[in-house]
Amino acid sequence: MNLNISAPDFSKLSQQIKTWGRELGFDEVGISDTDLTLEEEYLQQWLEQGRHGDMDYMARHGIKRSRPAELIPGTVRVISVRLNYVAPNAKESWSVLEDTNAAYISRYALGRDYHKVMRHKLQKLADKITAEVDHFSYRVFTDSAPVMEVALARKAGLGWRGKHTLLLSRDAGSMFFLGELFTNLPLTADGPVGEHCGTCSKCIEICPTRAITAPYQLDARRCISYLTIENKGAIPEEFREAMGNRIYGCDDCQLVCPWNKYAKLATEIDFNIRHQLDDVTLIELFNWTEQQFNDRMEGSAIRRIGYEAWSRNIAVALGNRLGENLVRESVTDATGASIALASNSSISIENKSAIIKALNTRRETASEMVRDHIDWALSRSA
């Protein structure tokens, strides 16, 4: 059938789009209108306070971020999709964080770059709609443009905004990607769901750098995900120890969230673990050459930060291992179980020597920024 845009059954089409989305592998699909008036006020305050740090793209488009119809003229609805990313058989997160010789990489980045996976699937969904509806116009977004995806997904009924500012679902926690199709079709919009954080504040309490300054308030400048990924300069010394062995992103606020006991494993094979990144030592990664980094991270979101930032992050983690300190002695996971993290853990002479050797080997050829972090790491062995 080919639905003429002048007289289609938009309610039926809305349901069909959701069916197509699930057939393409999305875990959930919802539809919203474009009114983000409430979110716009918060966005302006957040930007004025400079909490976006060096992420200039956050401010570059101004209020267009909160006005989809101005960002893409003609937009009247947004189709939001969710895709689970937890890789099957990934080593348990807390055990990696506990092992300070190991490198902790945010669980979303263990497989293929989600931007490519989501864009490909969303384009397939758009192609299906195009084949059935006349005069359909759209724009695909996958965390690659000034889109308030959490706010739109909330309006589409995919979940509610948690106190850590991420989207939460009663059925899937928060460990999933979001993507959008802006469209000119007046589809039937879904309504938001209720909020279910209650009095819980685990995500606020666990944050190593206190980046969640209050419920629903995030200072990106303090966030380890920002510091290790978006930040292109030196990592402020005040946050280095708190980074622990986290070299790309941070999942702590999600790991302790009770709703993530419902997090689902990814069914998308592109999110399977690459290069054993769920269980690899800091020294092994630090010893990669730039060519090895580029080759092995081909097709990964990690490659976007570049070899210099990658080396900077690992140097800090190695320094923390030399310092033999962890920020917390114990934490509580999503199920409520207590997870013991060693404090002032001992480091063998052999391990210490191997780390110092790795740092010194890279020092002479490192950039000025990386050398600064290497020197900081070496100072921790005193």
Secondary structure as GFF3:
##gff-version 3
##sequence-region A 1 382
A	DSSP	alpha_helix	10	23	.	.	.	ID=ss1
A	DSSP	beta_strand	28	32	.	.	.	ID=ss2
A	DSSP	alpha_helix	37	48	.	.	.	ID=ss3
A	DSSP	alpha_helix	57	60	.	.	.	ID=ss4
A	DSSP	three_ten_helix	62	66	.	.	.	ID=ss5
A	DSSP	alpha_helix	68	71	.	.	.	ID=ss6
A	DSSP	beta_strand	77	84	.	.	.	ID=ss7
A	DSSP	alpha_helix	93	98	.	.	.	ID=ss8
A	DSSP	beta_strand	104	105	.	.	.	ID=ss9
A	DSSP	three_ten_helix	107	109	.	.	.	ID=ss10
A	DSSP	alpha_helix	114	132	.	.	.	ID=ss11
A	DSSP	beta_strand	138	141	.	.	.	ID=ss12
A	DSSP	alpha_helix	149	155	.	.	.	ID=ss13
A	DSSP	beta_strand	160	161	.	.	.	ID=ss14
A	DSSP	beta_strand	167	168	.	.	.	ID=ss15
A	DSSP	beta_strand	176	183	.	.	.	ID=ss16
A	DSSP	alpha_helix	202	206	.	.	.	ID=ss17
A	DSSP	beta_strand	212	214	.	.	.	ID=ss18
A	DSSP	beta_strand	217	218	.	.	.	ID=ss19
A	DSSP	three_ten_helix	220	222	.	.	.	ID=ss20
A	DSSP	alpha_helix	224	225	.	.	.	ID=ss21
A	DSSP	pi_helix	226	230	.	.	.	ID=ss22
A	DSSP	alpha_helix	237	243	.	.	.	ID=ss23
A	DSSP	beta_strand	246	248	.	.	.	ID=ss24
A	DSSP	alpha_helix	252	255	.	.	.	ID=ss25
A	DSSP	three_ten_helix	258	262	.	.	.	ID=ss26
A	DSSP	three_ten_helix	269	271	.	.	.	ID=ss27
A	DSSP	alpha_helix	282	286	.	.	.	ID=ss28
A	DSSP	alpha_helix	290	296	.	.	.	ID=ss29
A	DSSP	three_ten_helix	301	305	.	.	.	ID=ss30
A	DSSP	alpha_helix	306	323	.	.	.	ID=ss31
A	DSSP	beta_strand	330	332	.	.	.	ID=ss32
A	DSSP	beta_strand	338	340	.	.	.	ID=ss33
A	DSSP	alpha_helix	349	363	.	.	.	ID=ss34
A	DSSP	alpha_helix	368	379	.	.	.	ID=ss35
###
